[in-house]
């Protein structure tokens, strides 16, 4: 194989595939290196249970931030389904009642607020939705363009009070000012805590950045179900990248990168090297620094803070709440033990190095919206998948005994779920071909081992604002697109880029645009 290329991409996750597709379509010679035996990274579908014909979105599972522009420009044949129900949250103090947010029936949603004693919060909920929609429509169109400055982004939003509330003051201020009910506050807060280990009252504003990204996707903030599972999304990205001429090598683990564009890797037991005019790193910045051999001594390793549990059930469980059907409750995001008080307590306990006494969880049922991930026999039998995302379970808990922690977290997640059900979830678990229950649990340490996510951090590190500070350097294309590193020939193209995180393709798109813009400038200078 020719060992020189225009572009060498390190890592075959969805962002690497996005960059490969754009640059190969632009006529560049592209080589993508992936250490696993398949591409897709965290955005894959897998037969998680032996002998069971069910392909689960094993890691990432919903899509919001993937711009329609990328789908259209690359000609991706993917389909996303909108869920009617936004969320259901049982009241932990009285689980026979809960808050059901029904996007198809505003009157029923208002009645549900009343059932949990939060009548006064119903109007505030609607107002927040309207305000977030305004921010989403203002900011989301910028994500496939060079970064605006903070002042430019603020002018786009055009509402100084709203800007201050969402961007400059801790998220907890907004929650406590707008809402009076602890459960309602918690439901809103969770969008700032998915994959982010912090308090909503922290001055770091980490929760605010996470909240913003969860709220602006495609100008609506809706989180949709990928038909066919997450693997259908990356399967399409791989197809268009290969069709455009990108060369994709799997089983090729990158072992080192030099600032001159040399990339060393091992494949089939042999050490090899290639040279790229530019190298795009679809790995966490912390991992990239290690490959470059120049990680600053004071660079902290990222820390994820979630546990992921996948289950396959014989049917949906019965609820303690007689006013809500299981299909409605599990048809959106099912919040469990996520009042604001519970979330803050869990954060304090985990910060002290212990597994929270009560794990706050979010549950999602892919198969209600898209039964195609199950075999016809499983669908006919009434089987369903559940994906549980447990919050505030940081990587620091996993260091000494990951297997033991995995077992403790799985038990804690099931106990949290059972606290709001009319029957134990364990009684509904299907069995795989070996007779084992169909349940798998992934800790942060498991994610690091399987996906090379340092500390199991699903965002490759702390999220950044989707704008540059007014005094930030904007001299190079890489800086303007938010993909710069310390080395001119090496760009970020993954979740660690500015405007990274989530299944969006933005890191890959923006790195590709930075490359093409830089080439134009270099050609003009020559």
VOGU-3710 file (C-alpha; in Angstrom, 3 decimals, decimal comma):
1> xxxxxxxxxx> 0,000/0,000/0,000  1,211/3,512/-0,810  2,342/4,951/2,509  1,527/8,584/1,712  -1,972/10,040/1,761  -3,595/13,411/1,743  -5,489/12,510/4,906  -4,930/9,850/7,566  -7,823/9,472/10,009  -7,173/7,818/13,358
11> xxxxxxxxxx> -10,312/6,111/14,628  -13,351/4,801/12,766  -16,165/6,119/14,921  -19,002/8,022/13,298  -17,032/11,285/13,213  -14,051/9,659/11,525  -16,365/8,158/8,924  -18,024/11,539/8,380  -14,670/13,210/7,770  -13,590/10,369/5,478
21> xxxxxxxxxx> -16,757/10,693/3,407  -16,483/14,453/2,960  -12,781/14,465/2,118  -12,896/11,456/-0,206  -15,816/13,050/-2,042  -13,661/16,155/-2,395  -11,053/14,054/-4,201  -8,558/13,593/-1,372  -6,716/10,328/-0,823  -8,056/9,196/2,547
31> xxxxxxxxxx> -6,903/6,350/4,765  -8,858/5,561/7,936  -7,311/3,338/10,627  -9,536/1,588/13,166  -8,198/-0,660/15,927  -11,359/-2,782/16,220  -12,506/-5,340/13,650  -15,390/-3,058/12,660  -16,064/0,661/12,412  -18,687/2,670/14,252
41> xxxxxxxxxx> -17,119/3,236/17,665  -19,837/3,883/20,231  -22,530/4,185/17,537  -23,007/0,487/16,773  -25,670/-2,197/16,920  -24,788/-5,549/18,444  -26,278/-8,945/19,181  -25,592/-8,566/22,878  -27,136/-11,856/24,020  -25,964/-15,259/22,800
51> xxxxxxxxxx> -28,391/-16,950/20,429  -30,980/-14,166/20,694  -31,958/-12,381/17,481  -31,974/-8,835/18,836  -29,561/-6,116/17,730  -29,312/-3,441/20,389  -27,771/0,010/20,133  -25,150/-1,108/22,588  -23,672/2,241/23,627  -25,138/5,449/22,133
61> xxxxxxxxxx> -28,814/5,077/21,376  -30,639/8,287/20,316  -29,966/10,966/17,693  -30,564/14,707/17,989  -27,449/16,647/17,019  -26,829/15,088/13,579  -27,684/17,998/11,245  -30,023/17,384/8,354  -27,425/19,221/6,300  -24,882/16,408/6,793
71> xxxxxxxxxx> -27,481/13,755/5,996  -28,430/15,518/2,777  -24,930/16,483/1,632  -23,616/12,940/2,056  -26,778/11,292/0,750  -27,258/9,167/3,851  -30,191/6,770/3,692  -31,092/6,911/7,357  -34,457/7,289/9,022  -35,175/8,788/12,427
81> xxxxxxxxxx> -38,496/8,357/14,209  -39,963/11,010/16,475  -41,371/9,798/19,800  -44,786/11,069/20,831  -44,017/10,998/24,534  -41,245/13,166/25,898  -40,911/11,632/29,337  -42,541/9,911/32,260  -41,340/10,346/35,846  -42,923/8,558/38,815
91> xxxxxxxxxx> -43,008/10,524/42,050  -40,500/8,716/44,317  -42,521/9,704/47,380  -45,734/8,388/45,811  -44,896/6,139/42,819  -48,565/5,478/42,144  -48,536/8,919/40,484  -46,142/10,420/37,978  -45,525/13,163/35,459  -46,250/12,194/31,843
101> xxxxxxxxxx> -45,197/14,739/29,224  -47,228/13,959/26,120  -46,195/15,988/23,079  -49,377/14,885/21,331  -51,779/16,006/24,069  -50,994/19,273/25,906  -54,179/18,974/27,985  -53,143/15,575/29,304  -49,706/16,945/30,109  -51,230/19,774/32,151
111> xxxxxxxxxx> -53,454/17,267/33,946  -50,401/15,183/34,741  -48,700/18,196/36,333  -51,777/18,554/38,507  -51,714/14,892/39,531  -48,277/15,329/41,102  -49,211/18,647/42,750  -47,204/20,805/40,343  -49,988/22,793/38,706  -48,039/26,039/38,915
121> xxxxxxxxxx> -45,105/24,532/37,028  -47,058/23,556/33,907  -46,976/27,032/32,398  -43,303/27,446/33,342  -42,536/24,148/31,597  -44,173/25,394/28,405  -42,361/28,730/28,651  -38,993/27,011/29,053  -39,742/24,887/26,007  -40,514/28,020/24,012
131> xxxxxxxxxx> -37,330/29,717/25,229  -35,152/26,710/24,409  -36,733/26,513/20,975  -35,724/30,122/20,379  -32,129/29,410/21,432  -32,014/26,256/19,319  -33,199/28,054/16,206  -30,612/30,781/16,806  -27,572/28,614/17,521  -27,992/25,293/15,771
141> xxxxxxxxxx> -27,551/26,714/12,247  -24,028/27,776/13,302  -22,742/24,298/14,127  -21,786/23,501/10,514  -20,103/26,871/10,035  -16,949/28,471/11,447  -17,413/29,216/15,130  -19,099/32,467/16,083  -17,599/34,490/18,912  -19,356/34,735/22,249
151> xxxxxxxxxx> -20,575/38,224/21,352  -21,840/37,042/17,967  -23,660/34,090/19,511  -25,223/36,345/22,110  -26,488/38,672/19,378  -27,948/35,687/17,527  -29,918/34,687/20,618  -31,045/38,271/20,979  -32,315/37,930/24,543  -29,831/39,025/27,209
161> xxxxxxxxxx> -31,840/37,674/30,136  -32,150/34,244/28,531  -28,474/34,267/27,547  -27,425/35,070/31,109  -29,706/32,389/32,517  -28,457/29,592/30,243  -24,853/30,594/29,549  -23,543/32,677/32,430  -25,254/31,495/35,613  -25,314/27,951/37,077
171> xxxxxxxxxx> -28,141/25,816/35,731  -29,496/25,394/39,249  -30,369/29,082/39,386  -32,713/28,681/36,443  -34,251/25,507/37,850  -35,055/26,971/41,232  -36,253/30,299/39,832  -38,586/28,867/37,181  -39,936/25,782/38,982  -41,168/25,031/42,485
181> xxxxxxxxxx> -41,632/21,242/42,332  -38,598/19,081/43,130  -39,558/16,397/40,617  -40,073/18,902/37,795  -36,746/20,527/38,598  -35,069/17,136/38,395  -36,590/16,221/35,046  -35,246/19,459/33,586  -31,873/19,065/35,310  -31,083/15,667/33,839
191> xxxxxxxxxx> -30,337/17,122/30,410  -27,425/18,886/32,060  -26,114/15,738/33,737  -26,141/13,046/31,053  -22,479/12,030/30,862  -21,422/15,006/32,989  -20,416/14,596/36,633  -21,257/17,840/38,376  -23,745/19,683/40,524  -26,234/21,929/38,764
201> xxxxxxxxxx> -25,177/24,635/41,230  -21,484/24,471/40,343  -19,866/27,645/39,040  -17,925/25,616/36,453  -21,112/25,679/34,309  -20,338/22,129/33,119  -24,033/21,293/33,504  -25,001/24,341/31,435  -22,891/23,272/28,464  -24,292/19,754/28,592
211> xxxxxxxxxx> -27,806/21,170/28,900  -27,341/23,444/25,911  -26,235/20,621/23,619  -29,132/18,469/24,776  -31,548/21,281/23,921  -30,573/22,611/20,480  -30,437/19,581/18,175  -31,709/20,423/14,662  -33,370/23,529/16,010  -35,899/21,578/18,114
221> xxxxxxxxxx> -33,979/19,652/20,766  -35,895/16,462/19,943  -34,117/13,140/20,460  -35,122/10,606/17,818  -34,899/6,853/17,388  -32,625/5,609/14,578  -34,605/3,026/12,630  -32,587/-0,176/12,512  -30,532/0,881/15,517  -27,477/3,078/15,807
231> xxxxxxxxxx> -25,540/0,706/13,588  -27,762/1,765/10,697  -26,402/5,306/11,028  -22,725/4,343/10,994  -23,389/1,684/8,371  -24,546/4,428/6,032  -21,541/6,610/6,862  -19,223/3,698/6,103  -21,038/3,035/2,837  -20,735/6,580/1,528
241> xxxxxxxxxx> -17,110/6,876/2,679  -16,092/3,688/0,865  -18,152/4,621/-2,165  -16,298/7,935/-2,342  -12,975/6,105/-2,350  -11,832/6,258/1,266  -9,658/3,296/2,296  -10,697/1,832/5,636  -8,417/-0,546/7,513  -9,797/-2,360/10,549
251> xxxxxxxxxx> -7,687/-4,244/13,048  -5,127/-1,425/12,688  -4,219/-0,036/16,104  -2,391/3,272/15,991  0,629/3,239/18,299  2,132/6,664/17,681  1,797/9,922/15,764  4,488/12,444/14,887  3,954/16,144/14,328  5,136/15,739/10,713
261> xxxxxxxxxx> 2,118/13,553/9,900  3,704/10,136/10,365  1,254/7,628/11,844  2,531/4,307/13,176  0,184/1,375/13,607  0,143/-2,375/14,165  -1,936/-4,714/12,016  -1,810/-8,520/11,950  1,202/-8,438/14,260  3,255/-6,202/11,954
271> xxxxxxxxxx> 4,362/-2,639/12,659  3,667/-0,239/9,806  3,680/3,489/9,150  1,946/5,940/6,843  2,338/9,639/6,264  -0,541/12,060/5,937  -0,362/15,610/4,706  -2,837/16,032/7,545  -3,852/13,684/10,332  -7,381/13,805/11,750
281> xxxxxxxxxx> -7,676/12,385/15,246  -11,017/10,785/16,003  -9,846/9,939/19,509  -10,079/11,842/22,771  -7,562/14,696/23,078  -6,083/12,911/26,110  -5,486/9,810/23,957  -4,053/11,919/21,134  -1,570/13,529/23,508  -0,408/10,064/24,509
291> xxxxxxxxxx> 0,053/9,006/20,888  2,052/12,180/20,246  4,165/11,606/23,332  3,754/15,199/24,458  0,956/15,093/27,008  1,487/17,924/29,506  2,211/16,630/32,987  -0,738/18,514/34,476  -3,307/17,139/32,014  -6,042/15,388/33,984
301> xxxxxxxxxx> -7,513/12,218/32,577  -11,195/12,662/31,661  -13,760/11,000/33,900  -17,045/9,562/32,729  -19,833/9,168/35,241  -22,458/6,767/33,907  -23,415/3,124/33,896  -25,230/1,599/30,908  -27,507/-1,417/31,314  -29,155/-3,200/28,369
311> xxxxxxxxxx> -32,050/-5,586/28,986  -34,321/-7,774/26,867  -37,744/-8,424/28,411  -40,571/-10,823/27,661  -42,918/-7,820/27,884  -43,070/-4,329/29,331  -43,447/-4,252/33,122  -46,563/-3,118/34,924  -46,454/0,284/36,627  -47,643/1,311/40,054
321> xxxxxxxxxx> -49,320/4,310/38,404  -52,820/3,282/37,191  -53,241/6,469/35,133  -50,380/5,747/32,703  -49,924/2,791/30,384  -46,567/1,058/30,118  -46,487/1,918/26,415  -46,771/5,619/27,231  -44,351/5,520/30,158  -41,647/3,703/28,211
331> xxxxxxxxxx> -42,493/5,444/24,935  -40,305/8,420/25,846  -37,604/8,825/28,472  -38,544/7,130/31,732  -36,937/9,044/34,637  -36,420/7,119/37,854  -35,439/8,691/41,190  -34,423/11,905/39,492  -35,858/14,671/41,616  -33,368/17,501/41,926
341> xxxxxxxxxx> -32,795/16,603/45,581  -32,041/12,989/44,666  -29,670/14,035/41,881  -27,746/16,342/44,192  -27,581/13,697/46,926  -26,283/11,110/44,446  -23,629/13,571/43,279  -22,427/14,233/46,827  -22,279/10,532/47,660  -20,389/9,657/44,463
351> xxxxxxxxxx> -18,017/12,591/44,997  -17,158/11,038/48,349  -16,183/7,806/46,573  -19,235/5,642/47,226  -21,920/4,220/44,962  -25,042/6,363/45,474  -27,567/4,757/47,797  -30,193/5,317/45,128  -29,003/5,434/41,523  -30,802/8,031/39,414
361> xxxxxxxxxx> -31,666/6,462/36,048  -33,132/7,177/32,646  -34,738/4,388/30,626  -35,488/4,170/26,944  -37,312/1,452/24,986  -36,082/1,341/21,377  -38,363/-1,499/20,318  -41,589/0,412/21,046  -40,726/2,894/18,300  -38,697/0,574/16,082
371> xxxxxxxxxx> -39,422/-3,157/16,405  -37,143/-3,896/13,429  -34,216/-4,487/15,814  -36,008/-7,645/17,012  -36,752/-10,820/15,083  -40,369/-11,347/13,975  -40,713/-14,105/16,580  -39,621/-11,800/19,406  -41,954/-9,058/18,179  -44,864/-11,486/17,984
381> xxxxxxxxxx> -44,133/-12,685/21,507  -44,302/-9,128/22,854  -40,629/-8,811/23,755  -39,024/-5,407/24,289  -35,603/-3,926/24,859  -34,779/-1,504/27,634  -31,736/0,723/27,820  -30,920/2,154/31,249  -28,522/5,074/31,682  -27,500/5,525/35,319
391> xxxxxxxxxx> -26,135/8,917/36,374  -23,485/9,949/38,906  -21,469/6,720/38,872  -18,009/8,194/38,172  -14,975/6,324/36,936  -13,181/6,808/40,244  -15,421/4,081/41,685  -14,142/1,457/39,223  -10,411/1,497/39,766  -9,887/-1,342/42,225
401> xxxxxxxxxx> -12,523/-3,927/41,311  -14,400/-3,281/38,105  -16,144/-6,670/38,103  -17,363/-6,101/41,640  -18,464/-2,579/40,835  -20,304/-3,807/37,745  -22,290/-6,265/39,859  -23,063/-3,629/42,504  -24,164/-1,072/39,950  -26,339/-3,575/38,108
411> xxxxxxxxxx> -28,068/-4,530/41,347  -28,483/-0,865/42,282  -29,964/0,009/38,895  -32,457/-2,869/39,089  -33,416/-1,876/42,632  -33,989/1,715/41,514  -36,166/0,490/38,644  -38,123/-1,894/40,847  -38,941/0,928/43,255  -41,457/2,320/40,746
421> xxxxxxxxxx> -42,776/-0,918/39,227  -45,643/-3,183/40,238  -43,517/-6,283/39,638  -39,792/-7,087/39,781  -38,018/-6,474/36,505  -35,925/-9,616/37,030  -39,030/-11,782/36,489  -39,370/-10,428/32,939  -35,820/-10,964/31,707  -35,576/-13,325/28,754
431> xxxxxxxxxx> -32,831/-15,974/28,743  -30,097/-16,346/26,164  -28,910/-19,577/24,537  -26,827/-20,445/27,617  -29,715/-19,896/30,015  -28,295/-16,626/31,358  -30,645/-13,654/31,822  -30,540/-11,111/28,983  -28,892/-8,245/30,785  -25,508/-6,603/30,261
441> xxxxxxxxxx> -23,939/-3,781/32,226  -21,175/-1,470/31,041  -19,182/0,593/33,530  -16,869/3,470/32,661  -13,952/1,044/32,832  -15,725/-1,246/30,363  -16,181/1,692/27,977  -12,515/2,585/28,233  -11,473/-0,971/27,404  -13,955/-1,478/24,564
451> xxxxxxxxxx> -13,967/1,975/22,977  -10,731/3,639/24,123  -12,738/6,318/25,923  -10,412/7,577/28,666  -12,152/7,281/32,005  -15,230/6,081/30,130  -15,993/9,703/29,225  -18,573/9,608/26,431  -17,734/13,217/25,473  -13,925/12,680/25,319
461> xxxxxxxxxx> -13,615/15,306/28,056  -15,514/18,350/29,264  -17,847/19,846/26,698  -17,057/23,311/25,349  -19,389/26,109/24,317  -20,391/26,183/20,629  -18,653/29,527/20,250  -15,204/31,047/20,740  -14,395/33,585/23,390  -14,045/37,042/21,895
471> xxxxxxxxxx> -10,282/37,093/22,430  -9,613/33,503/21,332  -7,241/33,028/18,370  -8,957/32,657/14,984  -5,897/32,842/12,742  -6,099/29,351/11,236  -8,908/27,396/9,652  -8,559/24,771/12,393  -9,051/27,419/15,079  -12,050/28,912/13,302
481> xxxxxxxxxx> -13,672/25,479/12,981  -12,839/24,379/16,543  -10,590/21,439/15,603  -7,090/22,805/16,281  -4,350/21,032/18,241  -0,857/22,211/19,150  0,371/20,820/15,820  -0,539/22,419/12,512  -0,842/19,149/10,564  -2,944/17,373/13,200
491> xxxxxxxxxx> -6,612/18,179/13,738  -9,262/16,861/16,072  -12,240/15,277/14,346  -14,056/13,561/17,197  -16,194/14,353/20,218  -13,274/16,234/21,781  -13,491/18,948/19,142  -15,395/22,100/19,980  -19,058/21,328/19,252  -18,282/17,683/19,929
501> xxxxxxxxxx> -20,178/15,138/21,991  -23,147/13,012/21,003  -23,810/11,331/17,667  -23,649/14,412/15,476  -20,950/14,050/12,830  -19,971/17,619/13,685  -16,400/16,829/14,668  -15,861/15,023/11,385  -17,665/17,593/9,243  -15,882/20,552/10,799
511> xxxxxxxxxx> -12,432/18,952/10,563  -13,054/18,222/6,885  -14,169/21,807/6,261  -11,083/23,119/8,070  -8,836/20,980/5,858  -10,479/22,187/2,663  -10,429/25,820/3,789  -6,747/25,578/4,736  -5,890/24,066/1,361  -7,544/26,980/-0,421
521> xxxxxx> -5,571/29,453/1,685  -2,319/27,571/1,080  -2,980/27,499/-2,641  -3,627/31,228/-2,710  -0,437/31,899/-0,755  1,590/29,756/-3,144
//
